[in-house]
Amino acid sequence: MDKMASALIKSNKWLLSIWVIIFVAFGYYALDLPSKLEGDGFRTTGEYEEVEDTLNDKFDFPTSTILLLFEDQNIDDWEEDIQNVLTEMKEVQSIETVLSPLEDDTMMDGKVAYAALHLEEEATDKKRIIEDVRSIADSYKGVAVTGEPVISEDINKASQDDLKTAELIGLPVALLMLLFAFGSVVASLVPILVGGITVVTALGVLTLIGEQMNLSVFLLNVVPMIGLALSIDFALLFINRYREELANHNSTAAIRTTIVTAGRSILFSAMCVFIGLGAMMVIQVDIFQTIALGGMVVVFIAVLSALTLLPSILYLLGGNINKWRVLKVKDQSVGRWRTFAKWVMKRPIVLTVVSVIVLGIGILPIQQMNLSIPTISALPDSYESRSAYETIEETFLSPEESQVFLLAERNGDWTEEDGLSQWEDLKQEIEEEPLVSEVATLFSTTELSSSDEAFLALQQDDTKAQLQPVLDRFIQEGTLLLPVTIDVKADTEEAQQLVRDWKDKDFGVTVRIGGQPKFNQEIYDEIYNNLWLSIAIILVSTFTILMLAFRSILIPLKAILMNILGLTSTFGILVLVFQNGLFGLPEADIALMLPVLVFSLVFGLSMDYEVFLISRIHEYYVETKDNHYATVEGLANTSKIITSAALIMIVITGAFAFTNVMPVKQIGIGIAIAIFIDATIIRLLLVPSLMKLLGSLNWWFPFKKKSASSIKSKSQTP
């Protein structure tokens, strides 16, 4: 780190110039990121996707559909209006087919009707298509636009609006808190500046990555959330140490010492966060892959800016870092924190028990947690696409039904005698399942009641010609389609278990399964089957790093257990807040990705504070061999900076509580609650209490070769 500090000091002007170029270049690309984001990211490679491709290619299922809702609001010649709208829609480029309620009475119910606009398979400019469709719909009364591509586009727009809202709330409050911490306008503005450059650069990098892979729309909120919080946190710790050094040394010496001390802590902190995010990569679902990638990109850039851009700015400012002082900050906090630490150390058993009870109460609601894949409910009620889709769903779709698509293949033609017989057997075997209400086949859609009748009918040219359109609906290129309606929702465990059972069932022919229940089953199974591997990577990596850093077995074990306890309590509180609709929030299930994202991210962030605290305690312990004294002094000397950093993190992430996209709101509130619990109950009460109770056992390490006095702390507190 010392060589790095010397190099940075010598080349600080060049570094500033390079960062200006980086910011301008990637800032240009960052503006285009929203256009690269598509879908919620809940996609995994599997049988569902294979079946979807077959349905699209062989059976002409549409790859993307826009829906139009028509409501008769006392409109004269309502049906004529519908016809006029659909006539204009046929002229929109890339709309391949239009299904009209005037030609299909199942698409009309009283004064409500809907139409389906199927897009061409190669249609890529969906934003333009949606704009054209909305332009036509807006010129008529009682017409609303919805459907999967429209909902996806609206979530993208809502995410952009949410980001602006969060920034307008979070950044001014963070600036105010930095003013209280530093007292100087210049010192307070520098972290905001560095955070902004970090986030813009990261978004620009992700735009280029988006040229090569699909990126989730949620990336637009999560990356700035992580980037701003981390960058400002890093800058706070760095500037705090720099100002301390500047009081006794010139700017060159101050920068050098700050890089060696605070820089090392920032590197270690970033490594913990990086590992937590990287561990999500083992879950092969797009949203975890892209958010892990986006998170790692912004963490890397945050470290790079904290160790190159920030020192260069501080070196350029020199003593001017304290310019424009608006508040006189008196550092009397160490004495107050020392008094608090002594109070805690006098009653470790009571405070440990109370802390565990409080966290345990928070954990209790977790058993009622309902996890679901974010769908239309992710959008605010105010969006037309949500209300229109819900109207279509309530009017035309059974709320307690879903559809599974089975694709069967055999050696031989399905229209041969034995093929028709096997088709009938498949239908009967599937209908034996209690959840199945209907299996659409040649026999159910015609007057043919058996395979024998069907075979005889197909031997006659005239009846075969009449049956051919029905056969084409079910058989294409040797593949048989069996649409199955089941009496449960696609997102229920019963539906998921049914498709699991069918996957293992021997039907006598090769069967592949698709449909929404299969999609949900694959997503849930991919997460649950790999979640423990992801957690194991985080726990083992964190334990190893902390063990080597502090030459202790118990300290990393305690840190891990306390983090798990705090995070579990966080999830329980989220259940109370969202599922029970506390504080005026609409009731909503917990987004499926939230526990994984919050655990992966917060586990690393909380280790950040653990390192700052334990490093200082370890430093005092090495000097004095007095565990009690070391804990008191460590807590007294780090609590202000840890509390300030945590408060800023809470403000930046908590600002997303005022956003509208539900999963983003849940992630922001979840991280804020987890950081609050970690910085208060765990860091201020549990850590010092357990340090007192375990005494010298805290520092037991079976592999030590040297005395404790000869070992220097691997990390120093800024």
Sequence and secondary structure as in RCSB ss.txt:
>XXXX:A:sequence
MDKMASALIKSNKWLLSIWVIIFVAFGYYALDLPSKLEGDGFRTTGEYEEVEDTLNDKFDFPTSTILLLFEDQNI
DDWEEDIQNVLTEMKEVQSIETVLSPLEDDTMMDGKVAYAALHLEEEATDKKRIIEDVRSIADSYKGVAVTGEPV
ISEDINKASQDDLKTAELIGLPVALLMLLFAFGSVVASLVPILVGGITVVTALGVLTLIGEQMNLSVFLLNVVPM
IGLALSIDFALLFINRYREELANHNSTAAIRTTIVTAGRSILFSAMCVFIGLGAMMVIQVDIFQTIALGGMVVVF
IAVLSALTLLPSILYLLGGNINKWRVLKVKDQSVGRWRTFAKWVMKRPIVLTVVSVIVLGIGILPIQQMNLSIPT
ISALPDSYESRSAYETIEETFLSPEESQVFLLAERNGDWTEEDGLSQWEDLKQEIEEEPLVSEVATLFSTTELSS
SDEAFLALQQDDTKAQLQPVLDRFIQEGTLLLPVTIDVKADTEEAQQLVRDWKDKDFGVTVRIGGQPKFNQEIYD
EIYNNLWLSIAIILVSTFTILMLAFRSILIPLKAILMNILGLTSTFGILVLVFQNGLFGLPEADIALMLPVLVFS
LVFGLSMDYEVFLISRIHEYYVETKDNHYATVEGLANTSKIITSAALIMIVITGAFAFTNVMPVKQIGIGIAIAI
FIDATIIRLLLVPSLMKLLGSLNWWFPFKKKSASSIKSKSQTP
>XXXX:A:secstr
 HHHHHHHHHTHHHHHHHHHHHHHHHHHHHTTHHHHB S S   SSHHHHHHHHHHHHS   S EEEEEEE SS 
TTHHHHHHHHHHHHTTSTTEEEEE TTT GGGEETTEEEEEEEE TT   HHHHHHHHHHHHHTSTTEEEESHHH
HHHHHHHHHHHHHHHHHHHHHHHHHHHHHHHH BHHHHHHHHHHHHHHHHHHHHHHHHHHTTS B TTHHHHHHH
HHHHHHHHHHHHHHHHHHHHHTTS HHHHHHHHHHHHHHHHHHHHHHHHHHHHGGGGS  HHHHHHHHHHHHHHH
HHHHIIIIIHHHHHHHHGGGGG SB S     HHHHHHHHHHHHHH HHHHHHHHHHHHHHHHGGGGG  EE   
GGGS TT HHHHHHHHHHHHHS TT EEEEEEEE SS TTSHHHHHHHHHHHHHHHTSTTEEEE  HHHHSS  S
HHHHHHHHTSHHHHHHHHHHHHHHEETTEEEEEEEESS TTSHHHHHHHHHHHH   SSEEEEEEHHHHHHHHHH
HHHHHHHHHHHHHHHHHHHHHHHHHT SHHHHHHHHHHHHHHHHHHHHHIIIIITTGGG     EETTHHHHHHH
HHHHHHHHHHHHHHHHHHHHHHHH  HHHHHHHHHHHHHHHHHHHHHHHHHHHHGGGG SSHHHHHHHHHHHHHH
HHIIIIIIIIIHHHHHHHHGGGGG  TT  S GGG   SS   
